[in-house]
Amino acid sequence: MAYSREIYDRAKFLLDSYRRQAVNENDERRKVFMAANPEYAELDREIAQTSIRLTRVMLSGQKDISETVAEIRDRNLAMQQRQLEILREHGCPDDYLEPKFHCRSCGDTGFVDGKMCECFKEILRKTAYEELNRSTPLELCSFQSFSLDFYPEKALNSNLSPRQMMEKVKRHCWEYANTFTRQSASLLFQGGVGLGKTHMSLAIAGKVISKGYGVVYGSAQNFFNTIESEHFGRGEDKQYTLELLKSCDLLILDDIGTEFITQFTTAVFYDIINTRLLRRRPTIISTNLNLDGLKARYDDRISSRLSGSYTRIQFVGSDIRIEVKKKVVRNS
């Protein structure tokens, strides 16, 4: 997957900082240990000298150097063995004086045998997630701040009031977030404007992110605009948004049905939801449209997947934003 230079540089800077920290901490650890163990320090100097001696022997032009090379090798191995004994005498593991890198495969360089290490790929993905979610107000929307007080207590035809129904919705979403895995179900949030769909989506996102999963949240229109810009080359050098949306652990698409419909956006929308279903990656979609509205707006390929492969969550009540304003007026 291609990333922008900004994303790549930020990820590489983070990886380099891991390596610098590991090296610096090890240098300090070696300094302290050497000062307390002069025998180990002297062996370290002698081992360094053997490399110089071996080089000189190799360049000396002598015909038979095998005996000398074997002698240097055996001496070197004996000194290394003695160093291990000193470490163990002091209760230290054998690798005590080696840098403790985040990634043992690449030593926090980002590459193994000329190929990008999996750790670097993961940092790139997380950096890209952070960039996409940078303007998302996750800290403002939690399950704790999702108040049921603004939902009417008067029962509907179902004998349940909007408040009771939304209490069930909140409990279901809380359980979903707390038990989330990459194989969790996909959800379709439906209901009118201002009923808490976005708040609930962000509450789930915050909880799932805290569990260590990669979450991408955003409005459908913004994502489609970005993907179209990348596709037709109007962006900088970004070419990764569509693949991130198809591969992240949890994708949350807000306000489906309000985006400007074109042949391109419809194809992208289908590609996203179909690919994620095939990959068994969960998606949460929120919309103001009911099933008939979805069928009228999108073709059968899309509407059938949304109605048949997603767990539908119905949001009911009155526009919370209006109710909040009324409460403010009453209390003023």
RORODO-736621 format. One record per residue (C-alpha): residue number from 1; residue in three letters; y, x, z. Coordinates in steps of 0.5 Angstrom, whole numbers, plus 2048, in hexadecimal, padded with zeros to 3 digits. Layout:
<recs>
REC  i  aa  north  east  up
REC  NUM  ALA  Y  X  Z .
...
</recs>
This chain:
<recs>
REC  i  aa  north  east  up
REC  1  MET  800  800  800 .
REC  2  ALA  807  803  7FE .
REC  3  TYR  80C  803  804 .
REC  4  SER  814  804  803 .
REC  5  ARG  816  80B  805 .
REC  6  GLU  81A  808  80B .
REC  7  ILE  813  805  80E .
REC  8  TYR  80F  80C  80C .
REC  9  ASP  815  810  80F .
REC  10  ARG  815  80C  816 .
REC  11  ALA  80D  80C  816 .
REC  12  LYS  80D  814  815 .
REC  13  PHE  812  815  81A .
REC  14  LEU  80E  811  81F .
REC  15  LEU  808  815  81D .
REC  16  ASP  80C  81C  81D .
REC  17  SER  80E  81A  824 .
REC  18  TYR  807  819  827 .
REC  19  ARG  805  820  824 .
REC  20  ARG  80B  823  827 .
REC  21  GLN  80A  820  82E .
REC  22  ALA  803  822  82E .
REC  23  VAL  804  829  82C .
REC  24  ASN  80A  82A  831 .
REC  25  GLU  806  827  837 .
REC  26  ASN  800  82C  835 .
REC  27  ASP  805  832  835 .
REC  28  GLU  807  830  83C .
REC  29  ARG  800  82F  83E .
REC  30  ARG  7FE  836  83B .
REC  31  LYS  804  839  83E .
REC  32  VAL  803  837  845 .
REC  33  PHE  7FB  838  845 .
REC  34  MET  7FC  83F  842 .
REC  35  ALA  801  841  848 .
REC  36  ALA  7FC  83F  84D .
REC  37  ASN  7F6  842  849 .
REC  38  PRO  7F8  849  847 .
REC  39  GLU  7F1  84A  844 .
REC  40  TYR  7F1  844  840 .
REC  41  ALA  7F7  847  83D .
REC  42  GLU  7F5  84E  83C .
REC  43  LEU  7EF  84B  838 .
REC  44  ASP  7F3  847  834 .
REC  45  ARG  7F7  84D  832 .
REC  46  GLU  7F1  851  830 .
REC  47  ILE  7EE  84B  82C .
REC  48  ALA  7F5  84B  828 .
REC  49  GLN  7F4  853  827 .
REC  50  THR  7ED  852  824 .
REC  51  SER  7F0  84E  81E .
REC  52  ILE  7F4  854  81D .
REC  53  ARG  7EF  859  81D .
REC  54  LEU  7EA  855  819 .
REC  55  THR  7EF  855  814 .
REC  56  ARG  7F0  85C  814 .
REC  57  VAL  7E9  85D  813 .
REC  58  MET  7E8  859  80D .
REC  59  LEU  7EE  85C  80A .
REC  60  SER  7EC  863  80C .
REC  61  GLY  7E7  864  805 .
REC  62  GLN  7E1  866  809 .
REC  63  LYS  7DB  865  806 .
REC  64  ASP  7D7  862  80C .
REC  65  ILE  7DB  85F  811 .
REC  66  SER  7D5  85A  813 .
REC  67  GLU  7D4  85D  819 .
REC  68  THR  7DB  85D  81B .
REC  69  VAL  7DC  856  819 .
REC  70  ALA  7D6  854  81D .
REC  71  GLU  7D9  858  823 .
REC  72  ILE  7E0  855  823 .
REC  73  ARG  7DD  84E  822 .
REC  74  ASP  7D8  84F  828 .
REC  75  ARG  7DE  851  82C .
REC  76  ASN  7E2  84B  82A .
REC  77  LEU  7DD  846  82C .
REC  78  ALA  7DC  84A  833 .
REC  79  MET  7E3  849  835 .
REC  80  GLN  7E3  842  832 .
REC  81  GLN  7DD  840  837 .
REC  82  ARG  7E1  844  83D .
REC  83  GLN  7E7  840  83C .
REC  84  LEU  7E3  839  83C .
REC  85  GLU  7DF  83C  842 .
REC  86  ILE  7E6  83D  845 .
REC  87  LEU  7E8  836  843 .
REC  88  ARG  7E2  833  846 .
REC  89  GLU  7E3  837  84D .
REC  90  HIS  7EA  833  84E .
REC  91  GLY  7E7  82C  84C .
REC  92  CYS  7EA  82C  845 .
REC  93  PRO  7E7  829  83F .
REC  94  ASP  7E5  82E  839 .
REC  95  ASP  7EB  82B  835 .
REC  96  TYR  7F0  82B  83B .
REC  97  LEU  7F5  830  837 .
REC  98  GLU  7F4  82D  830 .
REC  99  PRO  7FA  828  82E .
REC  100  LYS  7F8  820  830 .
REC  101  PHE  7FA  81D  829 .
REC  102  HIS  7FA  815  828 .
REC  103  CYS  7F5  816  822 .
REC  104  ARG  7F0  81B  823 .
REC  105  SER  7EE  81B  81C .
REC  106  CYS  7F5  81D  819 .
REC  107  GLY  7F8  820  81F .
REC  108  ASP  7FE  81C  81E .
REC  109  THR  7FF  81F  817 .
REC  110  GLY  7FE  818  813 .
REC  111  PHE  7F9  81B  80E .
REC  112  VAL  7F2  81D  80E .
REC  113  ASP  7EF  822  808 .
REC  114  GLY  7F5  820  804 .
REC  115  LYS  7F4  818  806 .
REC  116  MET  7F9  814  80A .
REC  117  CYS  7F5  813  811 .
REC  118  GLU  7F4  80C  813 .
REC  119  CYS  7F9  80D  819 .
REC  120  PHE  7FE  80E  814 .
REC  121  LYS  7FD  808  810 .
REC  122  GLU  7FD  804  817 .
REC  123  ILE  803  806  819 .
REC  124  LEU  806  805  812 .
REC  125  ARG  804  7FE  813 .
REC  126  LYS  806  7FD  81A .
REC  127  THR  80D  800  817 .
REC  128  ALA  80D  7FB  812 .
REC  129  TYR  80C  7F5  816 .
REC  130  GLU  811  7F7  81B .
REC  131  GLU  816  7F7  815 .
REC  132  LEU  814  7F0  812 .
REC  133  ASN  815  7ED  81A .
REC  134  ARG  81B  7F1  81B .
REC  135  SER  81F  7EB  81B .
REC  136  THR  81A  7E6  81F .
REC  137  PRO  81C  7E4  826 .
REC  138  LEU  816  7E4  829 .
REC  139  GLU  819  7E6  830 .
REC  140  LEU  81C  7DF  830 .
REC  141  CYS  816  7DB  82E .
REC  142  SER  810  7DB  833 .
REC  143  PHE  80B  7D6  836 .
REC  144  GLN  80F  7D6  83C .
REC  145  SER  816  7D4  839 .
REC  146  PHE  812  7CF  835 .
REC  147  SER  815  7C9  839 .
REC  148  LEU  811  7C2  838 .
REC  149  ASP  817  7BE  83C .
REC  150  PHE  81B  7BD  835 .
REC  151  TYR  815  7B9  832 .
REC  152  PRO  815  7B1  834 .
REC  153  GLU  810  7AE  839 .
REC  154  LYS  810  7A8  836 .
REC  155  ALA  809  7A7  833 .
REC  156  LEU  808  7A6  82C .
REC  157  ASN  802  7A2  828 .
REC  158  SER  7FD  7A7  82A .
REC  159  ASN  7FF  7A5  831 .
REC  160  LEU  801  7AC  832 .
REC  161  SER  808  7AE  833 .
REC  162  PRO  80B  7B3  82F .
REC  163  ARG  80C  7B7  835 .
REC  164  GLN  804  7B7  836 .
REC  165  MET  802  7B8  82F .
REC  166  MET  807  7BE  82F .
REC  167  GLU  804  7C1  836 .
REC  168  LYS  7FD  7C1  832 .
REC  169  VAL  800  7C4  82C .
REC  170  LYS  803  7CA  831 .
REC  171  ARG  7FC  7CA  835 .
REC  172  HIS  7F9  7CB  82E .
REC  173  CYS  7FD  7D0  82C .
REC  174  TRP  7FD  7D4  832 .
REC  175  GLU  7F6  7D5  832 .
REC  176  TYR  7F6  7D7  82B .
REC  177  ALA  7FB  7DC  82C .
REC  178  ASN  7F7  7DF  832 .
REC  179  THR  7F0  7DF  82F .
REC  180  PHE  7F3  7E1  828 .
REC  181  THR  7EE  7E6  824 .
REC  182  ARG  7EF  7E7  81C .
REC  183  GLN  7EA  7E2  81B .
REC  184  SER  7EE  7DC  81F .
REC  185  ALA  7EF  7D6  81B .
REC  186  SER  7F5  7D5  816 .
REC  187  LEU  7FA  7D0  819 .
REC  188  LEU  7FF  7CB  815 .
REC  189  PHE  805  7C9  81A .
REC  190  GLN  807  7C2  817 .
REC  191  GLY  80D  7BE  819 .
REC  192  GLY  815  7BC  818 .
REC  193  VAL  81B  7C1  819 .
REC  194  GLY  81C  7C3  820 .
REC  195  LEU  815  7C2  824 .
REC  196  GLY  814  7C9  826 .
REC  197  LYS  80F  7CB  820 .
REC  198  THR  813  7D2  820 .
REC  199  HIS  813  7D3  827 .
REC  200  MET  80C  7D2  828 .
REC  201  SER  80B  7D7  822 .
REC  202  LEU  80F  7DC  825 .
REC  203  ALA  80B  7DB  82C .
REC  204  ILE  805  7DC  829 .
REC  205  ALA  807  7E2  825 .
REC  206  GLY  80A  7E5  82B .
REC  207  LYS  803  7E4  82F .
REC  208  VAL  7FF  7E7  829 .
REC  209  ILE  803  7ED  828 .
REC  210  SER  803  7EF  830 .
REC  211  LYS  7FB  7EF  82E .
REC  212  GLY  7FC  7F4  829 .
REC  213  TYR  7FB  7F0  823 .
REC  214  GLY  800  7F1  81D .
REC  215  VAL  804  7EB  81C .
REC  216  VAL  809  7E9  816 .
REC  217  TYR  80E  7E3  817 .
REC  218  GLY  813  7E1  813 .
REC  219  SER  816  7DB  80E .
REC  220  ALA  812  7D9  808 .
REC  221  GLN  818  7DA  804 .
REC  222  ASN  81A  7E1  807 .
REC  223  PHE  813  7E4  805 .
REC  224  PHE  813  7E1  7FE .
REC  225  ASN  81A  7E4  7FD .
REC  226  THR  818  7EA  7FF .
REC  227  ILE  811  7EA  7FB .
REC  228  GLU  815  7E8  7F5 .
REC  229  SER  81A  7ED  7F6 .
REC  230  GLU  814  7F3  7F6 .
REC  231  HIS  810  7F0  7F1 .
REC  232  PHE  816  7F0  7EC .
REC  233  GLY  819  7F7  7EE .
REC  234  ARG  81F  7F4  7F1 .
REC  235  GLY  81E  7F7  7F8 .
REC  236  GLU  81E  7FE  7FA .
REC  237  ASP  817  801  7FA .
REC  238  LYS  814  7FC  7FE .
REC  239  GLN  80D  7FA  7FB .
REC  240  TYR  809  7F8  801 .
REC  241  THR  80C  7F1  804 .
REC  242  LEU  806  7ED  800 .
REC  243  GLU  801  7F1  802 .
REC  244  LEU  803  7F1  809 .
REC  245  LEU  803  7EA  809 .
REC  246  LYS  7FC  7E9  807 .
REC  247  SER  7F9  7EF  80B .
REC  248  CYS  7FD  7EE  812 .
REC  249  ASP  7F9  7EB  818 .
REC  250  LEU  7FD  7E5  819 .
REC  251  LEU  802  7E2  814 .
REC  252  ILE  807  7DD  816 .
REC  253  LEU  80A  7D9  810 .
REC  254  ASP  810  7D5  813 .
REC  255  ASP  814  7CF  80F .
REC  256  ILE  80F  7CF  809 .
REC  257  GLY  811  7C9  805 .
REC  258  THR  819  7CB  805 .
REC  259  GLU  818  7D1  800 .
REC  260  PHE  81B  7D1  7F9 .
REC  261  ILE  814  7CF  7F5 .
REC  262  THR  813  7D3  7EF .
REC  263  GLN  80D  7D5  7EB .
REC  264  PHE  80D  7DC  7EE .
REC  265  THR  80E  7DA  7F5 .
REC  266  THR  808  7D5  7F5 .
REC  267  ALA  804  7DA  7F2 .
REC  268  VAL  806  7DF  7F8 .
REC  269  PHE  805  7D9  7FD .
REC  270  TYR  7FE  7D8  7FA .
REC  271  ASP  7FC  7DF  7FA .
REC  272  ILE  7FE  7E0  801 .
REC  273  ILE  7FA  7DA  804 .
REC  274  ASN  7F4  7DB  800 .
REC  275  THR  7F3  7E2  801 .
REC  276  ARG  7F4  7E2  808 .
REC  277  LEU  7EF  7DC  808 .
REC  278  LEU  7EA  7E1  804 .
REC  279  ARG  7EB  7E6  809 .
REC  280  ARG  7EB  7E2  80F .
REC  281  ARG  7F2  7E4  812 .
REC  282  PRO  7F5  7DE  816 .
REC  283  THR  7FC  7DB  813 .
REC  284  ILE  800  7D6  817 .
REC  285  ILE  805  7D2  812 .
REC  286  SER  80A  7CD  815 .
REC  287  THR  80D  7C8  810 .
REC  288  ASN  811  7C2  811 .
REC  289  LEU  80D  7BE  80C .
REC  290  ASN  807  7BA  80D .
REC  291  LEU  801  7BA  809 .
REC  292  ASP  803  7B6  803 .
REC  293  GLY  80A  7BA  803 .
REC  294  LEU  805  7C0  802 .
REC  295  LYS  801  7BD  7FD .
REC  296  ALA  808  7BB  7F9 .
REC  297  ARG  80B  7C2  7FA .
REC  298  TYR  805  7C6  7F8 .
REC  299  ASP  7FF  7C6  7F3 .
REC  300  ASP  7F8  7C4  7F6 .
REC  301  ARG  7F6  7CC  7F7 .
REC  302  ILE  7FB  7CC  7FC .
REC  303  SER  7FB  7C6  7FF .
REC  304  SER  7F4  7C5  800 .
REC  305  ARG  7F3  7CC  803 .
REC  306  LEU  7F9  7CA  808 .
REC  307  SER  7F5  7C3  80A .
REC  308  GLY  7EE  7C5  80A .
REC  309  SER  7EE  7CD  80C .
REC  310  TYR  7F4  7CC  812 .
REC  311  THR  7F4  7C9  819 .
REC  312  ARG  7F9  7C4  819 .
REC  313  ILE  7FE  7C4  81F .
REC  314  GLN  803  7BE  81F .
REC  315  PHE  809  7BE  822 .
REC  316  VAL  80D  7B8  824 .
REC  317  GLY  813  7B6  828 .
REC  318  SER  81A  7B6  827 .
REC  319  ASP  81F  7BC  824 .
REC  320  ILE  81F  7C1  82A .
REC  321  ARG  825  7C4  828 .
REC  322  ILE  829  7BD  828 .
REC  323  GLU  826  7BB  82F .
REC  324  VAL  828  7C2  832 .
REC  325  LYS  82F  7C0  82F .
REC  326  LYS  82F  7BA  833 .
REC  327  LYS  82D  7BD  839 .
REC  328  VAL  832  7C2  839 .
REC  329  VAL  837  7BC  838 .
REC  330  ARG  834  7B8  83E .
REC  331  ASN  835  7BE  842 .
REC  332  SER  83C  7C0  840 .
</recs>
